[in-house]
Amino acid sequence: MAVWRRLSAGWVAVLASLVLSACGGDGQVLRIGFVASFAGGGQDLVIGARNGVQQAIEAFNAAGGHRGRPVELVLADLAVDSPAAAIARFRQQGVEFVIGPLLSVEALGLLSTPGAEALVFVSPSVTTPALSGRDDNFFRVVSTTRSYAASMAERLYARGLRTAALVRETTNPEYSLAWQDSFSERFTALGARVVTHATLPPDDDAGYRVAASQAMAAAAEVAVVIGRPLDVARFAQRLRDLPGRQPVLASAEWGGGESLPELGGRAVEGVLVQQFFDREANTPPYLEFAAAYAERYRQPPGFVAVLAHDAANAVLEAIRQRRAGQSARDAMRALQTLEGLQQTLHFDRYGDTLRSAHMVRIEAGRFVAEGDR
């Protein structure tokens, strides 16, 4: 419970900071949006994203802002606001560029809402393939579930694992179901088998027990959880309660938040996680960012902080390069390359890009790089 008390206390500070930014200014500020859902067991990811965005904005403002105009954030909380209310708030505040959302289900909901076409969304972490190859106002700094799930299938197969149980959450099916299907397609193409599928009812502990029992009964060599850090932790705890030979436990990218080792405790020791960033990267921009982040927040940055920082810099670079009379959407389209914290991102004409993923393992309560095995 300690981790949730800290997250709750930290979130109060986050809200205060964002609200002050949104309400400040004298008409000369340039406002950009930040949209996410601050509930549902994913607060640590939202806080990490906000921290990454804030560092990018502060560096931009310290360098003079946009022609002397500082940038401020306008907050929309999808746990409180409807998509329509969030869009209305952004438009009332003069926002054109929005960083977020973080989840695929949120992105599809926002983009289908009247008025959304007036905004440009740049997501740190939405991976649903449903938004790929579309000539629209949605951009992102990650690849899709197709590539990440296939990569995980290949990596697990390379470890000699031939049977898998897939366990997914149900609140974000645009992500979890797409990831499951892409993993299954690649894993079976390699000659391996998915021996069972299980679902995790939201916040239903009995459902986690049932899913764990199902994975054990199928004698799967690996159980892959597709869900939040909290889902991975709870499933691992229920799995470890069961007698018999335990499968290797692995997590899709969403579950690899920085809170996972503490949420799961000893139950998640040895869990394999595929993450959107390289914990051993030595690029100067990342090392500088990581040092500043650790000094300020007393913890290393997680994957979502790195991705959100890149998303914020994509928006800020589009603003910097925007020509007079150019729409926000066309300004983002014109940004074909971004030097991210760890790699150069190349955007295609649909606003899609490629980002590598890296394997880690939880050892002694911390993430340890596994290399590209």
Secondary structure, DSSP 8 states (H G I E B T S, - for coil): -HHHHHHHHHHHHHHHHHHHHHH--SS--EEEEEEE---SS-HHHHHHHHHHHHHHHHHHHHTTTBTTB-EEEEEEETTTS-HHHHHHHHHHTT--EEE--SSHHHHHHHHTSTTGGGSEEEESS---GGGTT--SSEEESS--HHHHHHHHHHHHHHTT--EEEEEEESS-HHHHHHHHHHHHHHHHHTT-EEEEEEEE-TT-HHHHHHHHHHHHHTT-SEEEEES-HHHHHHHHHHHHTS-S---EEEE-GGG--TTHHHHHGGGGTT-EEEESS-TT---HHHHHHHHHHHHHHSS---HHHHHHHHHHHHHHHHHHH--TT--HHHHHHH--EEE-SSSEEE--TTS------EEEEEETTEEEEEET-
